[in-house]
């Protein structure tokens, strides 16, 4: 009896699913509404504005042109100075 009930429920669920799928519009109709070229053009225009904004932002920044070796030397000097300062306090 339980198997029969399970089968009937499965068939009823399958019929309901088919009915819902039949009410949906066909995929071809959805594809004809969207123009892929227009979507790509819109994305391209958006990305161009973002690049322009980024260029404006970066133009306002102060460039730091330190040689990595020079930067390393400065960091080490600061570290030594801090260490000497701590030793003098003791």
C-alpha positions in Angstrom: 0.0 0.0 0.0 2.8 2.4 0.8 4.5 1.7 -2.5 1.3 2.4 -4.4 0.9 5.7 -2.5 4.6 6.6 -3.2 4.1 5.9 -6.9 0.9 7.9 -7.1 2.6 10.9 -5.3 5.5 10.6 -7.7 3.3 10.6 -10.8 1.3 13.6 -9.5 4.5 15.5 -8.8 5.9 14.7 -12.2 2.7 15.9 -13.8 2.7 19.1 -11.9 6.4 19.7 -12.9 5.5 19.1 -16.6 2.6 21.5 -16.3 4.9 24.2 -14.9 7.5 23.6 -17.6 4.9 23.8 -20.3 3.8 27.2 -19.1 7.3 28.7 -19.5 8.2 30.6 -22.6 10.5 28.8 -25.1 14.2 29.5 -24.9 14.2 30.8 -28.4 11.8 33.5 -27.5 14.0 34.6 -24.6 17.1 34.7 -26.8 15.5 36.8 -29.4 14.6 39.4 -26.8 18.3 39.9 -25.8 20.9 41.2 -28.2 24.3 39.9 -27.1 26.0 42.6 -29.1 24.2 45.3 -27.2 25.0 43.7 -23.9 28.7 43.6 -24.8 28.7 47.2 -26.0 27.1 48.3 -22.6 29.7 46.3 -20.7 32.5 47.8 -22.8 31.2 51.4 -22.3 31.1 50.8 -18.5 34.6 49.4 -18.4 35.9 52.4 -20.3 34.4 54.8 -17.8 36.0 52.8 -15.0 39.4 52.9 -16.7 39.0 56.7 -17.1 38.1 57.1 -13.5 41.1 55.0 -12.4 43.4 57.1 -14.5 42.1 60.3 -12.9 42.5 58.8 -9.5 46.1 57.6 -10.1 47.0 61.0 -11.6 46.4 62.6 -8.2 48.7 60.2 -6.4 52.3 61.1 -5.6 54.6 58.6 -7.2 57.2 57.0 -5.0 60.3 56.1 -6.9 62.6 54.5 -4.3 65.1 51.9 -5.2 64.4 48.7 -3.3 68.0 48.8 -1.9 67.6 52.4 -0.8 64.3 51.5 0.9 65.9 48.5 2.6 68.8 50.7 3.9 66.3 53.3 5.3 64.2 50.6 7.0 67.4 49.1 8.6 68.5 52.6 9.7 65.1 53.2 11.3 65.3 49.9 13.1 68.8 50.6 14.4 67.8 54.0 15.5 64.8 52.6 17.4 67.0 49.9 19.0 69.6 52.5 20.1 66.8 54.7 21.5 65.5 51.7 23.6 69.0 50.9 24.8 69.5 54.5 26.0 66.3 54.4 28.0 67.3 51.4 30.0 
